[in-house]
Amino acid sequence: MDENTLLEQVPDRLFIGGDWVEGSAGRFDVTDPATGRTIKTIADASVDDGRRALDAAVAAADDWAATAPRARGEILRRAFDLLQERRDEFALLMTLEMGKPLAEANGEVTYGGEFLRWFSEEAVRIAGRYGTNPEGTGRMIVSQHPVGPCYLITPWNFPLAMATRKIAPALAAGCTVVVKPAELTPLTTLYVAKLFADAGLPAGVLNVITTTTSGKVSGPIIADPRLRKLSFTGSTEVGRALLKQAADNVLRTSMELGGNAPFVVFDDADLDRAVEGAMLAKFRNIGEACTAANRFIVHESVADEFATRVTERVKAMRVGRGTEPGVTIGPLINEDAVEKAASLLDDAVRRGARVLAGGSRVEGAGTFFEPTVVTDVPPGSEILREEIFGPVLSIVRFSDEDEAVRIANNTEFGLVGYVFTRDLARGQRMIDRLQTGMMGLNVGVVSNAAAPFGGVKQSGLGREGGLEGIHEYLSTKYTLTPDPFGA
């Protein structure tokens, strides 16, 4: 399917109560970051539109909660099957609105689809327990119940996977939802809503609002006492603000926030594997991932060889529009992202770091930045403290394990870490010592629908995916009944 035909198929209105409706705040443009051109103009939701979406979710809540788990699971499975049929459409759409290379967009379709399949299976495995109380005077029943209407705020960098990672467990648990995608990449979520409608999801269970005034529209939804759950993926700064708002109604919250991932290479590491892992951990999704390695902490005895090898690989990467054959690095999401990458790199260079490859924005149309390797980054450099969210690989050296751990943990964030070593005992020590919610041991990608995704410290609260993911949308109830066999 060509670009124009696909874009004509994507809805351009809000999805509320099973209907496609105009937004009362007008319309806004969605642009292709590779060209700067508008690819579609869509509805802009107002505060009233947000309230209407929550009204629809509340109205559908009781019926959806009472729907049999098997029926909920089968709708999710039909959505998964439809996604496989339309995978080329979704991949192209993500490339157009976000910029990632088409091959990576196809990978996201696979990854995002797995949340639909995984939670279609988990819907029927929501379990409780039953037993005699310790005193022998009664029976204890522990049961799980949907938390209620949920507000899901998704980011721009993985527009399909971040939507399915939230929507699928919520629906599997029996919750209704209002989804607000990022202003920069809303089209994929609108297409997901169409997918669910085609899969037979009842009206009002899933509602999607697109808006240019996120804070203004979100505030009244979060303040509404009928809302019972808030899930957000995005920056720590915004996450803190949302947590403060959620506190007033004591909402259940899931927060997947910023990262500053360390990538530790020990002197005994398999360098072939470490380099391959580095390319995945850094340059996947153009470096615009919260799981992207941000600080490459390499033992001094292998730092030069590691730098040489990754530099050779980086210089061979092709920059361009993601729809072009052979492109491995697409555009950054907008001009602000380019300026941030340039600023962080300039700061490191002023302090004494050396650029081995890249280092500049690409002139011309679009928001492109060269894939970059910078080594000998001094302590105190901003690039070691801030999440760069771009294709810049920064190398620092260490001399022993304690120093590596100190550098790796010297951050307010704790989402994921990567460790490369052949020493199994050292690997186990690093599992224990790194202050992260996830870790890749001799691998450069950890994300999987069957695994709990989330961090510690200021990288967030709660987990998405895995056995743990559905429990973020369930509340536990304990009931005591008299001993049915007692006097």
C-alpha positions as CSV (number, residue, x, y, z in Angstrom):
1,M,0.0,0.0,0.0
2,D,1.4,3.5,-0.9
3,E,1.7,6.3,1.7
4,N,-1.3,8.3,0.5
5,T,-3.7,5.4,0.4
6,L,-2.7,4.4,3.9
7,L,-3.0,7.9,5.3
8,E,-6.5,8.2,3.9
9,Q,-7.5,5.0,5.8
10,V,-6.3,6.4,9.1
11,P,-9.1,8.0,11.1
12,D,-8.7,11.8,11.7
13,R,-11.2,12.2,14.5
14,L,-11.5,11.3,18.2
15,F,-12.8,7.8,19.2
16,I,-15.4,8.2,21.9
17,G,-18.1,5.7,22.9
18,G,-17.5,3.7,19.8
19,D,-18.0,6.7,17.4
20,W,-15.5,8.8,15.5
21,V,-16.3,12.4,16.5
22,E,-14.8,15.8,15.8
23,G,-12.8,17.5,18.4
24,S,-14.2,20.8,19.7
25,A,-10.7,22.5,19.9
26,G,-10.2,22.4,16.1
27,R,-7.6,20.4,14.3
28,F,-3.8,20.1,14.2
29,D,-1.1,18.8,11.8
30,V,1.0,15.7,12.1
31,T,4.3,16.0,10.4
32,D,6.9,13.6,8.9
33,P,10.2,14.4,10.8
34,A,12.2,13.2,7.8
35,T,10.7,15.9,5.5
36,G,9.0,18.4,7.8
37,R,5.9,18.0,5.7
38,T,2.3,17.6,7.1
39,I,1.1,14.1,6.5
40,K,-2.4,14.4,8.1
41,T,-4.6,16.9,9.9
42,I,-6.6,15.5,12.8
43,A,-9.0,16.4,15.5
44,D,-7.8,18.4,18.5
45,A,-9.6,17.4,21.8
46,S,-10.8,20.0,24.3
47,V,-11.4,19.6,28.0
48,D,-15.0,18.8,27.3
49,D,-14.0,16.1,24.8
50,G,-11.8,14.5,27.5
51,R,-14.7,14.5,29.9
52,R,-16.9,12.9,27.3
53,A,-14.3,10.2,26.7
54,L,-14.2,9.4,30.5
55,D,-18.0,9.4,30.5
56,A,-18.0,6.7,27.8
57,A,-15.4,4.7,29.7
58,V,-17.4,4.9,32.9
59,A,-20.7,4.0,31.2
60,A,-19.1,0.9,29.7
61,A,-17.2,-0.2,32.9
62,D,-19.7,-2.4,34.6
63,D,-20.6,-4.4,31.5
64,W,-17.0,-4.9,30.5
65,A,-16.0,-5.9,34.0
66,A,-18.8,-8.5,33.9
67,T,-17.7,-9.8,30.5
68,A,-16.3,-13.4,30.8
69,P,-12.5,-13.5,30.8
70,R,-12.5,-15.8,27.8
71,A,-14.6,-13.3,25.8
72,R,-12.2,-10.5,26.7
73,G,-9.3,-12.7,25.8
74,E,-10.8,-13.7,22.4
75,I,-11.2,-10.0,21.5
76,L,-7.6,-9.4,22.3
77,R,-6.6,-12.4,20.2
78,R,-8.7,-11.1,17.2
79,A,-7.0,-7.8,17.5
80,F,-3.6,-9.6,17.4
81,D,-4.6,-11.6,14.3
82,L,-5.8,-8.4,12.6
83,L,-2.6,-6.7,13.4
84,Q,-0.6,-9.4,11.7
85,E,-2.8,-9.0,8.6
86,R,-2.1,-5.2,8.7
87,R,1.5,-5.3,9.9
88,D,2.8,-3.6,6.7
89,E,0.3,-0.8,7.1
90,F,1.2,-0.2,10.8
91,A,4.9,-0.4,10.1
92,L,4.7,2.2,7.3
93,L,2.5,4.5,9.4
94,M,5.0,4.5,12.3
95,T,7.9,5.2,9.9
96,L,5.9,8.2,8.4
97,E,4.9,9.8,11.7
98,M,7.9,8.9,13.9
99,G,10.8,8.4,11.4
100,K,12.2,5.0,12.4
101,P,13.5,2.8,9.6
102,L,10.9,0.5,8.1
103,A,12.7,-2.6,9.3
104,E,12.6,-1.4,12.9
105,A,9.0,-0.4,12.5
106,N,8.3,-4.0,11.4
107,G,10.1,-5.1,14.6
108,E,7.8,-2.9,16.7
109,V,4.7,-4.5,15.1
110,T,6.0,-7.9,16.2
111,Y,6.8,-6.6,19.7
112,G,3.6,-4.6,20.1
113,G,1.5,-7.5,18.9
114,E,3.0,-9.8,21.5
115,F,1.3,-7.7,24.2
116,L,-2.1,-8.4,22.6
117,R,-1.3,-12.1,22.4
118,W,0.2,-12.4,25.8
119,F,-2.6,-10.7,27.6
120,S,-5.3,-12.5,25.6
121,E,-3.9,-15.5,27.4
122,E,-3.5,-13.9,30.8
123,A,-7.2,-12.8,30.8
124,V,-8.3,-16.3,31.7
125,R,-5.5,-16.8,34.3
126,I,-6.6,-14.1,36.8
127,A,-6.5,-16.1,40.0
128,G,-7.4,-15.8,43.7
129,R,-7.0,-18.2,46.7
130,Y,-9.2,-19.9,49.3
131,G,-8.2,-21.3,52.6
132,T,-8.9,-21.7,56.3
133,N,-7.8,-18.9,58.6
134,P,-5.2,-19.7,61.1
135,E,-7.7,-19.8,64.0
136,G,-9.8,-22.3,62.1
137,T,-13.0,-20.2,62.6
138,G,-13.6,-19.2,59.1
139,R,-12.6,-19.3,55.4
140,M,-10.5,-16.7,53.7
141,I,-11.3,-15.8,50.1
142,V,-8.9,-13.6,48.2
143,S,-10.2,-12.4,44.8
144,Q,-9.0,-10.0,42.1
145,H,-11.2,-7.3,40.5
146,P,-10.8,-4.7,37.8
147,V,-9.6,-1.4,39.3
148,G,-12.0,0.6,37.2
149,P,-11.7,3.2,34.4
150,C,-8.1,4.0,33.4
151,Y,-6.4,6.9,31.8
152,L,-3.4,5.8,29.7
153,I,-0.9,8.4,28.4
154,T,1.5,7.0,25.8
155,P,4.8,8.5,24.4
156,W,5.8,9.2,20.8
157,N,8.8,6.9,20.4
158,F,7.1,3.5,20.2
159,P,3.6,4.5,19.2
160,L,2.2,1.0,18.7
161,A,4.0,-1.0,21.4
162,M,3.4,1.6,24.1
163,A,-0.3,1.6,23.3
164,T,-0.7,-2.2,23.3
165,R,1.5,-2.5,26.4
166,K,-1.1,-0.5,28.3
167,I,-4.3,-1.2,26.6
168,A,-4.0,-5.0,26.5
169,P,-3.5,-5.7,30.2
170,A,-6.2,-3.1,31.1
171,L,-8.8,-4.8,28.8
172,A,-7.7,-8.3,29.9
173,A,-8.3,-7.3,33.5
174,G,-11.8,-6.0,32.7
175,C,-11.0,-2.2,32.8
176,T,-12.2,0.4,30.4
177,V,-9.8,3.0,29.2
178,V,-9.2,6.5,27.8
179,V,-6.0,6.7,25.8
180,K,-4.1,9.9,25.1
181,P,-1.3,9.4,22.6
182,A,1.6,11.9,22.2
183,E,0.8,14.9,20.0
184,L,3.8,14.0,17.8
185,T,2.7,10.5,16.8
186,P,-1.0,10.1,17.3
187,L,-1.9,8.4,14.0
188,T,-0.8,4.9,15.1
189,T,-3.0,4.9,18.2
190,L,-6.0,6.1,16.1
191,Y,-5.4,3.1,13.8
192,V,-5.2,0.8,16.8
193,A,-8.6,2.1,17.9
194,K,-9.9,1.1,14.4
195,L,-8.3,-2.3,14.8
196,F,-10.1,-2.9,18.1
197,A,-13.4,-1.8,16.7
198,D,-12.9,-4.2,13.8
199,A,-12.1,-6.9,16.4
200,G,-15.5,-6.5,18.0
201,L,-14.6,-4.5,21.1
202,P,-17.8,-3.1,22.6
203,A,-18.4,0.7,22.4
204,G,-16.9,2.8,25.2
205,V,-14.4,0.2,26.4
206,L,-11.6,1.9,24.5
207,N,-11.6,5.7,23.8
208,V,-8.9,7.7,22.2
209,I,-8.4,11.5,22.4
210,T,-5.7,13.4,20.5
211,T,-4.8,16.8,21.7
212,T,-2.2,19.6,21.5
213,T,-3.0,20.7,25.1
214,S,-2.2,17.6,27.0
215,G,-1.9,19.1,30.5
216,K,-5.1,21.1,30.1
217,V,-7.1,18.1,28.9
218,S,-5.6,15.6,31.2
219,G,-6.0,17.6,34.4
220,P,-9.8,17.3,34.8
221,I,-9.7,13.6,33.8
222,I,-7.2,12.8,36.5
223,A,-9.1,14.9,39.0
224,D,-12.4,13.1,38.3
225,P,-13.3,10.8,41.2
226,R,-14.6,8.2,38.7
227,L,-11.1,7.6,37.4
228,R,-9.3,4.9,39.3
229,K,-6.0,4.3,37.5
230,L,-3.4,6.4,35.7
231,S,-0.6,4.9,33.6
232,F,2.1,7.1,32.0
233,T,5.2,6.6,29.9
234,G,7.4,9.6,29.4
235,S,9.8,11.9,31.2
236,T,10.5,11.9,34.9
237,E,9.7,15.6,35.1
238,V,6.2,15.1,33.7
239,G,5.8,11.9,35.7
240,R,6.4,13.7,39.0
241,A,3.8,16.3,38.1
242,L,1.2,13.6,37.3
243,L,1.9,11.8,40.5
244,K,1.1,14.9,42.4
245,Q,-2.2,15.2,40.6
246,A,-3.0,11.6,41.1
247,A,-2.4,11.9,44.8
248,D,-5.6,13.9,45.4
249,N,-7.8,10.9,44.5
250,V,-5.3,8.3,45.6
251,L,-5.2,6.8,42.1
252,R,-3.4,3.6,41.3
253,T,-0.5,4.6,39.2
254,S,2.0,3.1,36.8
255,M,4.9,5.3,35.8
256,E,7.5,4.3,33.2
257,L,9.9,7.3,33.3
258,G,13.3,8.3,32.2
259,G,16.5,6.2,31.9
260,N,20.2,6.7,31.9
261,A,21.3,3.1,31.1
262,P,24.9,2.0,31.9
263,F,26.5,-0.5,29.4
264,V,29.4,-2.1,31.3
265,V,32.1,-4.0,29.3
266,F,34.6,-5.9,31.5
267,D,38.1,-6.9,30.5
268,D,37.0,-10.5,30.0
269,A,34.0,-9.7,27.8
270,D,33.4,-11.3,24.4
271,L,34.1,-8.2,22.4
272,D,32.3,-9.4,19.3
273,R,29.2,-9.9,21.4
274,A,29.7,-6.6,23.3
275,V,30.0,-4.6,20.1
276,E,26.9,-6.3,18.6
277,G,25.0,-5.6,21.9
278,A,26.2,-2.0,21.9
279,M,24.8,-1.4,18.4
280,L,21.4,-2.7,19.4
281,A,21.4,-1.0,22.9
282,K,22.4,2.4,21.5
283,F,21.1,2.7,17.9
284,R,17.9,0.8,18.0
285,N,15.0,3.2,17.4
286,I,17.6,5.9,16.5
287,G,18.6,5.9,20.2
288,E,15.2,7.3,21.1
289,A,14.3,4.7,23.6
290,C,14.2,4.8,27.4
291,T,16.1,1.5,27.4
292,A,18.9,2.9,25.1
293,A,22.4,2.6,26.6
294,N,23.5,6.1,27.5
295,R,26.9,5.6,29.2
296,F,29.3,3.0,27.9
297,I,31.5,2.1,30.8
298,V,34.4,0.1,29.4
299,H,37.4,-1.5,31.1
300,E,40.6,0.5,30.4
301,S,42.3,-2.6,28.9
302,V,39.7,-3.1,26.2
303,A,38.4,0.5,25.8
304,D,40.5,1.4,22.7
305,E,39.6,-1.8,20.9
306,F,35.9,-1.5,21.7
307,A,35.9,2.1,20.5
308,T,37.6,1.2,17.3
309,R,35.2,-1.6,16.6
310,V,32.0,0.4,17.3
311,T,33.4,3.4,15.3
312,E,33.9,1.1,12.3
313,R,30.3,-0.1,12.6
314,V,28.9,3.4,13.1
315,K,30.7,4.9,10.1
316,A,29.0,2.3,7.9
317,M,25.5,3.2,9.1
318,R,23.2,4.9,6.5
319,V,21.2,8.0,7.5
320,G,18.0,8.8,5.6
321,R,14.2,8.6,5.5
322,G,13.1,5.4,7.0
323,T,11.2,4.3,3.9
324,E,14.4,4.2,1.9
325,P,16.2,0.8,1.4
326,G,19.2,0.3,3.6
327,V,18.6,3.2,5.9
328,T,19.5,2.3,9.5
329,I,19.3,5.8,11.1
330,G,16.2,7.9,10.6
331,P,15.5,11.4,11.7
332,L,15.1,12.5,15.4
333,I,11.6,13.4,16.3
334,N,11.9,17.2,16.1
335,E,14.3,20.1,16.2
336,D,14.4,20.2,20.0
337,A,15.8,16.6,19.9
338,V,18.6,17.6,17.5
339,E,19.5,20.6,19.6
340,K,19.7,18.6,22.7
341,A,22.0,16.0,21.1
342,A,24.3,18.7,19.8
343,S,24.3,20.5,23.1
344,L,25.2,17.5,25.2
345,L,27.9,16.4,22.8
346,D,29.4,20.0,22.6
347,D,29.6,20.0,26.4
348,A,31.5,16.8,26.5
349,V,33.9,17.9,23.8
350,R,34.6,21.2,25.6
351,R,35.5,19.1,28.7
352,G,38.0,17.0,26.7
353,A,36.1,14.2,25.1
354,R,37.1,13.1,21.6
355,V,34.7,12.5,18.7
356,L,35.6,9.4,16.7
357,A,32.6,9.4,14.3
358,G,29.8,11.7,13.4
359,G,29.1,14.6,15.8
360,S,26.9,16.9,13.7
361,R,23.4,17.4,12.5
362,V,22.8,16.5,8.9
363,E,22.0,19.7,6.9
364,G,18.9,19.8,4.7
365,A,15.3,18.8,5.2
366,G,14.3,16.9,8.2
367,T,15.7,16.5,11.7
368,F,18.7,14.2,11.2
369,F,21.7,13.8,13.4
370,E,24.8,11.8,12.5
371,P,25.4,8.5,14.4
372,T,28.2,9.4,16.7
373,V,30.9,7.9,18.9
374,V,32.6,10.0,21.5
375,T,35.3,8.6,23.9
376,D,37.2,9.7,27.0
377,V,34.2,11.5,28.3
378,P,35.2,13.2,31.5
379,P,33.3,12.9,34.8
380,G,30.8,15.7,35.3
381,S,29.9,15.9,31.6
382,E,26.2,16.6,31.0
383,I,26.0,13.7,28.6
384,L,26.7,11.3,31.5
385,R,23.8,12.8,33.6
386,E,21.1,13.4,31.0
387,E,19.3,11.0,28.8
388,I,20.5,12.0,25.3
389,F,17.7,10.2,23.4
390,G,19.7,10.2,20.2
391,P,22.3,8.2,18.2
392,V,25.3,9.2,20.3
393,L,27.5,6.5,21.9
394,S,29.6,7.9,24.8
395,I,32.6,5.9,26.3
396,V,34.1,6.3,29.7
397,R,36.9,4.1,31.2
398,F,37.1,2.2,34.5
399,S,39.8,0.1,36.2
400,D,38.0,-2.3,38.5
401,E,34.6,-3.7,39.3
402,D,33.9,-1.4,42.2
403,E,34.6,1.7,40.1
404,A,32.3,0.3,37.3
405,V,29.5,-0.1,39.8
406,R,30.0,3.3,41.3
407,I,29.9,5.0,37.8
408,A,26.9,2.9,36.7
409,N,24.8,3.7,39.9
410,N,25.8,7.4,39.9
411,T,22.4,8.6,38.5
412,E,18.9,9.3,39.8
413,F,17.6,6.8,37.2
414,G,17.4,3.1,37.4
415,L,15.5,1.6,34.5
416,V,17.9,-0.9,32.8
417,G,21.6,-1.8,32.7
418,Y,23.7,-3.9,30.4
419,V,26.7,-6.0,31.5
420,F,29.2,-7.9,29.3
421,T,31.5,-10.4,31.0
422,R,32.4,-14.1,30.7
423,D,32.6,-14.5,34.5
424,L,29.3,-15.9,35.8
425,A,30.1,-15.0,39.4
426,R,30.7,-11.4,38.4
427,G,27.6,-11.4,36.3
428,Q,25.6,-12.5,39.4
429,R,27.3,-9.8,41.5
430,M,26.3,-7.2,39.0
431,I,22.6,-8.4,39.1
432,D,22.8,-7.8,42.8
433,R,24.7,-4.5,42.7
434,L,23.3,-2.5,39.8
435,Q,20.4,-0.3,40.9
436,T,18.1,-1.0,38.0
437,G,14.8,-2.7,37.4
438,M,16.0,-4.7,34.5
439,M,19.4,-6.0,33.3
440,G,20.8,-7.5,30.1
441,L,23.7,-9.9,30.8
442,N,25.6,-10.3,27.6
443,V,22.6,-9.1,25.5
444,G,21.8,-5.7,24.2
445,V,17.9,-5.9,24.1
446,V,15.8,-7.0,27.1
447,S,12.3,-6.0,26.2
448,N,9.8,-8.9,26.0
449,A,6.0,-9.0,26.5
450,A,6.4,-12.0,28.8
451,A,8.8,-10.1,31.1
452,P,8.1,-7.3,33.7
453,F,9.2,-4.0,32.3
454,G,10.0,-1.1,34.7
455,G,12.6,0.6,36.8
456,V,13.6,1.8,40.3
457,K,14.6,5.1,41.7
458,Q,13.3,7.9,39.5
459,S,12.7,5.6,36.5
460,G,9.2,4.8,37.7
461,L,6.7,2.7,39.6
462,G,5.0,-0.5,38.7
463,R,5.7,-3.0,35.9
464,E,4.3,-3.5,32.4
465,G,4.3,-6.9,30.7
466,G,4.8,-10.3,32.2
467,L,2.7,-12.0,34.9
468,E,3.1,-8.7,36.8
469,G,1.5,-6.5,34.1
470,I,-2.1,-7.5,34.5
471,H,-2.0,-7.0,38.3
472,E,-1.4,-3.3,37.7
473,Y,-5.0,-3.2,36.6
474,L,-6.5,-5.4,39.4
475,S,-7.4,-4.7,43.0
476,T,-7.2,-7.4,45.6
477,K,-10.3,-8.1,47.8
478,Y,-10.2,-10.3,51.0
479,T,-13.4,-11.8,52.2
480,L,-13.9,-13.8,55.4
481,T,-16.8,-16.2,55.7
482,P,-17.8,-18.4,58.7
483,D,-16.6,-21.9,58.9
484,P,-19.2,-23.7,56.9
485,F,-18.7,-26.9,58.9
486,G,-18.6,-25.2,62.3
487,A,-21.3,-25.0,65.0
